[in-house]
Amino acid sequence: MMYSCLIVDDNEIERDAIEMHLKKISSLQIVAVCTNGIEAAEFLNKNDVDIVFSDIDMPELSGMSLLKTLKKHPQFIFITSHSHYAAESFNLDAIDFIVKPATFERLLKAANKAIEYIDLKNLVGKEVIEEPTPSNSDDFFFFRETKGISKLKYHDVIYIESMGDFSKIYTGLDKHVVLVSLKNLEKQLPSSMFRRVHKQYIINIDHITTLTNHEVHLDFNFTVPISSSNRQELLEKSIEKKTLSRFMK
C-alpha cells in the first residue's frame, strides 16, 4: 500500500535532502514539495495527504501554525533545528519530531510510525483492538487484539509509547497496541511500578538499567528519552529511595 506525503521546508538544501531520503522509502509517494507554509496550506486544503514532513521555522506561516489552520489533519512529522519545540509539537498531536539534520534512518522510523498509526485507525472500525481490561488480580491485565484476547503481566511490560489515540506496549519479546491514549493508560497502571518520563513514554521502573541526563536505558536494550522535569520526579519518587548512600542516615 502507498501512502501520500508532502514535504514543506523553506531551506532548499534541507528540503532536497529530505526529498532524497523519502524517495528511498517504497511505501511513500511524494505528492508535493512546498517551499513555505502558505503554499503547503493551499495544497492541503485541496488535496488529501496521509503524512506531512514539515519544517517549523518558516516565514509568514510556521509548521505549527500550518497544522492549526487545517480542517483535516494528516499525520504531521515536524523537522526542525530547535529541540525546544518538541513539547509544543506533541501537544498538537504531531506523530513525531525530528531534530535536524534529518537522517534517512530517523525519517524511516518516523514514516513507519505514521504508517502504523494510519493503519491502526483503519482497524478501529473492525473492532480488532480495544482498551485493556483490568482484572481482579494485582499483577496482570487483559486486552483484545487481532489474534484474540491477550493477557499481560505488569512486570513483563518494559515501556509504553504514545501513538495519539493508541498506545504501543513493549515487552521483552513482543509489542502490542491498545486503543487507549497514554494519558488514560497512565491512570490505570499501578503508579508504584510505572512512571511517565516523557510526553510520549511511560516506563516500568523495575526495568531501568541506566539513567542519564536525557535518556532512560531499559532491559532488552531499549532506550527512551526523558524530560528534565520527569527526570527530577523519577529521581525523587523512585530512584533516590533505593540509591546506596555513602553515609548512613
Contacts in CASP RR format, 6 or more apart in sequence:
PFRMAT RR
TARGET T0000
AUTHOR 0000-0000-0000
METHOD contacts of the structure
MODEL  1
MMYSCLIVDDNEIERDAIEMHLKKISSLQIVAVCTNGIEAAEFLNKNDVD
IVFSDIDMPELSGMSLLKTLKKHPQFIFITSHSHYAAESFNLDAIDFIVK
PATFERLLKAANKAIEYIDLKNLVGKEVIEEPTPSNSDDFFFFRETKGIS
KLKYHDVIYIESMGDFSKIYTGLDKHVVLVSLKNLEKQLPSSMFRRVHKQ
YIINIDHITTLTNHEVHLDFNFTVPISSSNRQELLEKSIEKKTLSRFMK
1 27 0 8 1.000
2 27 0 8 1.000
2 28 0 8 1.000
2 29 0 8 1.000
3 27 0 8 1.000
3 28 0 8 1.000
3 29 0 8 1.000
3 50 0 8 1.000
3 51 0 8 1.000
3 111 0 8 1.000
3 114 0 8 1.000
3 115 0 8 1.000
3 118 0 8 1.000
4 28 0 8 1.000
4 29 0 8 1.000
4 31 0 8 1.000
4 48 0 8 1.000
4 49 0 8 1.000
4 50 0 8 1.000
4 51 0 8 1.000
5 22 0 8 1.000
5 28 0 8 1.000
5 29 0 8 1.000
5 30 0 8 1.000
5 31 0 8 1.000
5 49 0 8 1.000
5 50 0 8 1.000
5 51 0 8 1.000
5 52 0 8 1.000
5 53 0 8 1.000
5 111 0 8 1.000
6 30 0 8 1.000
6 31 0 8 1.000
6 32 0 8 1.000
6 33 0 8 1.000
6 34 0 8 1.000
6 40 0 8 1.000
6 43 0 8 1.000
6 44 0 8 1.000
6 49 0 8 1.000
6 51 0 8 1.000
6 52 0 8 1.000
6 53 0 8 1.000
6 54 0 8 1.000
6 74 0 8 1.000
7 15 0 8 1.000
7 18 0 8 1.000
7 19 0 8 1.000
7 22 0 8 1.000
7 30 0 8 1.000
7 32 0 8 1.000
7 33 0 8 1.000
7 34 0 8 1.000
7 53 0 8 1.000
7 54 0 8 1.000
8 33 0 8 1.000
8 34 0 8 1.000
8 35 0 8 1.000
8 36 0 8 1.000
8 37 0 8 1.000
8 39 0 8 1.000
8 40 0 8 1.000
8 52 0 8 1.000
8 53 0 8 1.000
8 54 0 8 1.000
8 55 0 8 1.000
8 58 0 8 1.000
8 63 0 8 1.000
8 66 0 8 1.000
9 15 0 8 1.000
9 18 0 8 1.000
9 35 0 8 1.000
9 54 0 8 1.000
9 55 0 8 1.000
9 58 0 8 1.000
9 79 0 8 1.000
10 35 0 8 1.000
10 36 0 8 1.000
10 37 0 8 1.000
10 55 0 8 1.000
10 58 0 8 1.000
10 59 0 8 1.000
11 55 0 8 1.000
12 35 0 8 1.000
14 55 0 8 1.000
14 79 0 8 1.000
14 100 0 8 1.000
14 101 0 8 1.000
14 102 0 8 1.000
15 33 0 8 1.000
15 35 0 8 1.000
17 101 0 8 1.000
17 102 0 8 1.000
18 53 0 8 1.000
18 79 0 8 1.000
18 102 0 8 1.000
18 107 0 8 1.000
19 30 0 8 1.000
19 33 0 8 1.000
21 102 0 8 1.000
21 103 0 8 1.000
21 104 0 8 1.000
21 107 0 8 1.000
21 108 0 8 1.000
22 28 0 8 1.000
22 30 0 8 1.000
22 53 0 8 1.000
22 107 0 8 1.000
22 111 0 8 1.000
23 30 0 8 1.000
24 104 0 8 1.000
25 107 0 8 1.000
25 108 0 8 1.000
25 111 0 8 1.000
27 111 0 8 1.000
27 115 0 8 1.000
28 51 0 8 1.000
28 111 0 8 1.000
31 47 0 8 1.000
31 49 0 8 1.000
32 40 0 8 1.000
32 43 0 8 1.000
32 47 0 8 1.000
32 49 0 8 1.000
34 40 0 8 1.000
34 43 0 8 1.000
36 58 0 8 1.000
36 59 0 8 1.000
36 60 0 8 1.000
36 61 0 8 1.000
37 54 0 8 1.000
37 58 0 8 1.000
37 60 0 8 1.000
37 61 0 8 1.000
37 62 0 8 1.000
37 63 0 8 1.000
37 65 0 8 1.000
37 66 0 8 1.000
38 60 0 8 1.000
38 61 0 8 1.000
40 52 0 8 1.000
40 54 0 8 1.000
40 66 0 8 1.000
41 61 0 8 1.000
41 66 0 8 1.000
41 69 0 8 1.000
41 70 0 8 1.000
43 49 0 8 1.000
44 52 0 8 1.000
44 66 0 8 1.000
44 70 0 8 1.000
44 72 0 8 1.000
44 74 0 8 1.000
45 70 0 8 1.000
45 71 0 8 1.000
48 72 0 8 1.000
48 74 0 8 1.000
49 74 0 8 1.000
50 74 0 8 1.000
50 75 0 8 1.000
50 114 0 8 1.000
50 115 0 8 1.000
50 118 0 8 1.000
51 74 0 8 1.000
51 75 0 8 1.000
51 76 0 8 1.000
51 77 0 8 1.000
51 95 0 8 1.000
51 111 0 8 1.000
51 114 0 8 1.000
51 115 0 8 1.000
51 118 0 8 1.000
52 67 0 8 1.000
52 74 0 8 1.000
52 75 0 8 1.000
52 76 0 8 1.000
52 77 0 8 1.000
53 77 0 8 1.000
53 79 0 8 1.000
53 107 0 8 1.000
53 110 0 8 1.000
54 63 0 8 1.000
54 66 0 8 1.000
54 67 0 8 1.000
54 76 0 8 1.000
54 77 0 8 1.000
54 78 0 8 1.000
54 79 0 8 1.000
55 63 0 8 1.000
55 78 0 8 1.000
55 79 0 8 1.000
55 80 0 8 1.000
56 62 0 8 1.000
56 63 0 8 1.000
56 64 0 8 1.000
56 78 0 8 1.000
56 79 0 8 1.000
56 80 0 8 1.000
56 82 0 8 1.000
56 85 0 8 1.000
56 89 0 8 1.000
57 80 0 8 1.000
57 81 0 8 1.000
57 82 0 8 1.000
61 69 0 8 1.000
63 78 0 8 1.000
64 78 0 8 1.000
64 85 0 8 1.000
64 88 0 8 1.000
64 89 0 8 1.000
64 92 0 8 1.000
67 73 0 8 1.000
67 76 0 8 1.000
67 92 0 8 1.000
67 94 0 8 1.000
68 92 0 8 1.000
73 93 0 8 1.000
75 95 0 8 1.000
75 114 0 8 1.000
75 117 0 8 1.000
75 118 0 8 1.000
76 89 0 8 1.000
76 92 0 8 1.000
76 93 0 8 1.000
76 94 0 8 1.000
76 95 0 8 1.000
77 94 0 8 1.000
77 95 0 8 1.000
77 96 0 8 1.000
77 97 0 8 1.000
77 98 0 8 1.000
77 107 0 8 1.000
77 110 0 8 1.000
77 111 0 8 1.000
77 114 0 8 1.000
78 85 0 8 1.000
78 89 0 8 1.000
78 94 0 8 1.000
78 96 0 8 1.000
78 97 0 8 1.000
78 98 0 8 1.000
79 98 0 8 1.000
79 100 0 8 1.000
79 102 0 8 1.000
80 97 0 8 1.000
80 98 0 8 1.000
80 99 0 8 1.000
80 100 0 8 1.000
81 99 0 8 1.000
81 100 0 8 1.000
82 99 0 8 1.000
83 99 0 8 1.000
85 97 0 8 1.000
86 97 0 8 1.000
86 199 0 8 1.000
87 199 0 8 1.000
87 227 0 8 1.000
89 97 0 8 1.000
90 97 0 8 1.000
90 199 0 8 1.000
90 200 0 8 1.000
91 199 0 8 1.000
93 164 0 8 1.000
95 110 0 8 1.000
95 113 0 8 1.000
95 114 0 8 1.000
95 117 0 8 1.000
95 163 0 8 1.000
95 164 0 8 1.000
96 109 0 8 1.000
96 110 0 8 1.000
96 113 0 8 1.000
96 114 0 8 1.000
98 106 0 8 1.000
98 107 0 8 1.000
98 110 0 8 1.000
113 163 0 8 1.000
116 163 0 8 1.000
117 163 0 8 1.000
117 164 0 8 1.000
117 166 0 8 1.000
120 129 0 8 1.000
120 163 0 8 1.000
120 166 0 8 1.000
120 177 0 8 1.000
120 179 0 8 1.000
121 165 0 8 1.000
123 129 0 8 1.000
123 146 0 8 1.000
124 179 0 8 1.000
128 144 0 8 1.000
128 145 0 8 1.000
128 146 0 8 1.000
129 143 0 8 1.000
129 144 0 8 1.000
129 145 0 8 1.000
129 146 0 8 1.000
129 166 0 8 1.000
129 177 0 8 1.000
129 178 0 8 1.000
129 179 0 8 1.000
130 143 0 8 1.000
130 144 0 8 1.000
130 178 0 8 1.000
130 179 0 8 1.000
131 143 0 8 1.000
131 178 0 8 1.000
131 179 0 8 1.000
131 180 0 8 1.000
131 184 0 8 1.000
132 141 0 8 1.000
132 142 0 8 1.000
132 143 0 8 1.000
132 178 0 8 1.000
132 180 0 8 1.000
132 185 0 8 1.000
132 188 0 8 1.000
133 141 0 8 1.000
133 142 0 8 1.000
133 143 0 8 1.000
134 141 0 8 1.000
134 188 0 8 1.000
135 141 0 8 1.000
135 142 0 8 1.000
138 190 0 8 1.000
139 153 0 8 1.000
139 154 0 8 1.000
139 155 0 8 1.000
140 151 0 8 1.000
140 152 0 8 1.000
140 153 0 8 1.000
140 154 0 8 1.000
141 151 0 8 1.000
141 152 0 8 1.000
141 154 0 8 1.000
142 149 0 8 1.000
142 150 0 8 1.000
142 151 0 8 1.000
142 152 0 8 1.000
143 149 0 8 1.000
143 150 0 8 1.000
143 152 0 8 1.000
143 176 0 8 1.000
143 178 0 8 1.000
144 150 0 8 1.000
145 176 0 8 1.000
145 177 0 8 1.000
145 178 0 8 1.000
150 176 0 8 1.000
152 169 0 8 1.000
152 171 0 8 1.000
152 176 0 8 1.000
154 189 0 8 1.000
154 190 0 8 1.000
154 193 0 8 1.000
154 194 0 8 1.000
154 204 0 8 1.000
155 193 0 8 1.000
155 204 0 8 1.000
155 206 0 8 1.000
156 171 0 8 1.000
156 172 0 8 1.000
157 169 0 8 1.000
157 170 0 8 1.000
157 171 0 8 1.000
157 194 0 8 1.000
157 204 0 8 1.000
158 170 0 8 1.000
158 171 0 8 1.000
158 172 0 8 1.000
158 203 0 8 1.000
158 204 0 8 1.000
158 207 0 8 1.000
158 218 0 8 1.000
158 219 0 8 1.000
158 220 0 8 1.000
158 222 0 8 1.000
159 170 0 8 1.000
159 201 0 8 1.000
159 202 0 8 1.000
159 203 0 8 1.000
159 204 0 8 1.000
159 207 0 8 1.000
159 218 0 8 1.000
159 222 0 8 1.000
159 224 0 8 1.000
160 167 0 8 1.000
160 168 0 8 1.000
160 169 0 8 1.000
160 170 0 8 1.000
160 182 0 8 1.000
160 185 0 8 1.000
160 194 0 8 1.000
160 201 0 8 1.000
160 202 0 8 1.000
160 203 0 8 1.000
161 167 0 8 1.000
161 168 0 8 1.000
161 170 0 8 1.000
161 182 0 8 1.000
161 200 0 8 1.000
161 201 0 8 1.000
161 224 0 8 1.000
162 168 0 8 1.000
162 181 0 8 1.000
162 182 0 8 1.000
162 199 0 8 1.000
162 200 0 8 1.000
162 201 0 8 1.000
163 177 0 8 1.000
164 181 0 8 1.000
164 182 0 8 1.000
165 179 0 8 1.000
165 181 0 8 1.000
166 177 0 8 1.000
166 178 0 8 1.000
166 179 0 8 1.000
166 180 0 8 1.000
166 181 0 8 1.000
167 177 0 8 1.000
167 178 0 8 1.000
167 180 0 8 1.000
167 181 0 8 1.000
167 182 0 8 1.000
167 185 0 8 1.000
168 175 0 8 1.000
168 176 0 8 1.000
168 177 0 8 1.000
169 175 0 8 1.000
169 176 0 8 1.000
169 177 0 8 1.000
169 178 0 8 1.000
170 222 0 8 1.000
172 219 0 8 1.000
172 220 0 8 1.000
178 185 0 8 1.000
180 188 0 8 1.000
182 196 0 8 1.000
182 200 0 8 1.000
182 201 0 8 1.000
182 202 0 8 1.000
185 202 0 8 1.000
186 194 0 8 1.000
186 196 0 8 1.000
186 202 0 8 1.000
189 202 0 8 1.000
193 204 0 8 1.000
193 205 0 8 1.000
193 206 0 8 1.000
194 202 0 8 1.000
194 203 0 8 1.000
194 204 0 8 1.000
194 205 0 8 1.000
195 202 0 8 1.000
195 203 0 8 1.000
195 205 0 8 1.000
195 230 0 8 1.000
195 233 0 8 1.000
195 234 0 8 1.000
195 237 0 8 1.000
195 238 0 8 1.000
196 202 0 8 1.000
196 230 0 8 1.000
197 203 0 8 1.000
197 216 0 8 1.000
197 224 0 8 1.000
197 225 0 8 1.000
197 226 0 8 1.000
197 227 0 8 1.000
197 230 0 8 1.000
197 231 0 8 1.000
197 234 0 8 1.000
198 224 0 8 1.000
198 225 0 8 1.000
198 226 0 8 1.000
198 227 0 8 1.000
198 230 0 8 1.000
199 227 0 8 1.000
200 225 0 8 1.000
201 224 0 8 1.000
201 225 0 8 1.000
201 226 0 8 1.000
203 216 0 8 1.000
203 218 0 8 1.000
203 224 0 8 1.000
204 218 0 8 1.000
205 234 0 8 1.000
205 238 0 8 1.000
205 239 0 8 1.000
207 218 0 8 1.000
207 219 0 8 1.000
207 220 0 8 1.000
207 222 0 8 1.000
208 216 0 8 1.000
208 217 0 8 1.000
208 218 0 8 1.000
208 239 0 8 1.000
209 217 0 8 1.000
209 218 0 8 1.000
209 219 0 8 1.000
210 216 0 8 1.000
210 217 0 8 1.000
211 217 0 8 1.000
211 226 0 8 1.000
211 231 0 8 1.000
211 234 0 8 1.000
211 235 0 8 1.000
211 239 0 8 1.000
213 231 0 8 1.000
214 225 0 8 1.000
214 226 0 8 1.000
215 223 0 8 1.000
215 224 0 8 1.000
215 225 0 8 1.000
215 226 0 8 1.000
216 223 0 8 1.000
216 224 0 8 1.000
216 225 0 8 1.000
216 226 0 8 1.000
216 234 0 8 1.000
217 223 0 8 1.000
218 224 0 8 1.000
226 234 0 8 1.000
END
